[in-house]
Amino acid sequence: MKKSSILCCILLLAACGDPHDTRVPADISKWRNTVRPSLQKLTPDEQALFAQYARRHTILADEVGLYGDKADPIPDGMTIGKAIKEQRDYIAKQQASEPEGKKRKDRAGKQQSGHDN
């Protein structure tokens, strides 16, 4: 009886854990049991950011490796929260490095369509 109540408490704590702390295995075949349940607890924005990160470090890393370049796989110890932060930083860096002319063109398009931020 005591063992089953301890097991229930452990399972309850695991279920209530922060999904951002979930470790992301480099082997994508292990994600079904580890990553997927945590992803379902994230906001749609966070899910999209994680999907972009995962694609960049799995599918795109494999494609880059085909051309002889060094692939950038998911590092050991990566968590969902770190992956989301890295993807946000990556997007910000990409936007900051866009040519100024493209930025102006994008802003002009937004103003014409009435979506000025």
C-alpha positions in Angstrom: 0.0 0.0 0.0 2.8 2.4 1.0 4.7 1.7 -2.2 1.7 2.3 -4.4 1.0 5.7 -2.7 4.7 6.7 -3.2 4.5 5.7 -6.9 1.3 7.7 -7.3 2.9 10.8 -5.8 6.0 10.5 -8.1 3.7 10.1 -11.1 1.7 13.1 -10.0 4.8 15.3 -9.6 6.1 14.2 -13.0 2.8 15.1 -14.6 2.7 18.5 -13.0 6.3 19.3 -13.9 7.3 22.2 -16.0 7.3 21.1 -19.7 10.2 23.5 -20.3 12.4 21.3 -18.2 11.9 18.2 -20.3 15.2 17.0 -21.9 15.2 16.6 -25.6 17.0 13.4 -26.7 19.2 13.8 -29.8 17.5 10.6 -31.1 14.2 11.8 -32.5 12.8 8.2 -32.3 12.6 8.6 -28.5 10.6 11.8 -28.6 7.2 10.1 -28.6 7.5 9.1 -25.0 9.5 12.0 -23.7 9.0 15.2 -25.6 5.5 14.8 -27.1 3.5 14.9 -23.7 5.4 18.0 -22.6 4.8 19.8 -26.0 1.1 19.4 -25.5 1.3 21.5 -22.4 3.0 24.5 -24.2 1.3 27.4 -25.8 0.8 27.3 -29.6 3.5 29.9 -30.0 6.0 27.8 -28.0 5.0 24.7 -29.9 5.8 26.4 -33.2 9.1 27.7 -31.9 10.1 24.3 -30.7 9.1 22.8 -34.0 11.2 25.3 -35.9 14.2 24.5 -33.6 13.7 20.8 -34.0 13.5 21.1 -37.8 16.6 23.3 -37.9 18.6 20.8 -35.8 17.3 17.5 -37.3 16.0 17.7 -40.8 18.0 20.7 -41.9 21.1 19.4 -40.1 20.8 16.2 -42.2 20.4 18.2 -45.4 23.4 20.4 -44.7 25.4 17.2 -43.9 24.6 15.9 -47.4 26.6 18.8 -48.9 29.7 18.1 -46.8 29.1 20.9 -44.3 29.1 20.3 -40.6 25.7 19.4 -39.3 24.4 21.1 -36.1 22.5 18.3 -34.2 20.6 18.8 -31.0 23.2 19.0 -28.2 23.2 16.7 -25.1 21.3 18.2 -22.2 19.0 20.4 -24.3 15.6 21.1 -22.8 12.4 22.3 -24.4 12.8 25.6 -22.6 16.4 26.1 -23.9 15.4 25.1 -27.4 12.5 27.7 -27.4 14.9 30.4 -26.1 17.6 29.5 -28.7 15.0 29.6 -31.5 13.8 33.0 -30.4 17.4 34.2 -30.3 18.0 32.7 -33.7 15.0 34.5 -35.2 16.0 37.8 -33.7 19.5 37.4 -35.0 18.2 36.6 -38.5 15.9 39.6 -38.4 18.7 41.9 -37.2 21.0 40.7 -40.1 18.4 41.3 -42.8 19.5 44.1 -45.3 17.9 47.5 -44.4 16.2 47.7 -47.8 14.3 44.5 -47.1 13.2 45.8 -43.7 11.9 49.0 -45.3 10.1 47.0 -47.9 8.5 44.8 -45.3 7.4 47.8 -43.2 5.9 49.5 -46.3 3.9 46.4 -47.1 2.6 46.2 -43.6 1.6 49.9 -43.7 -0.2 49.5 -47.0 -2.2 46.5 -45.8 -3.1 48.3 -42.5 -1.0 45.9 -40.3 1.4 48.4 -38.9 2.8 47.3 -35.5 
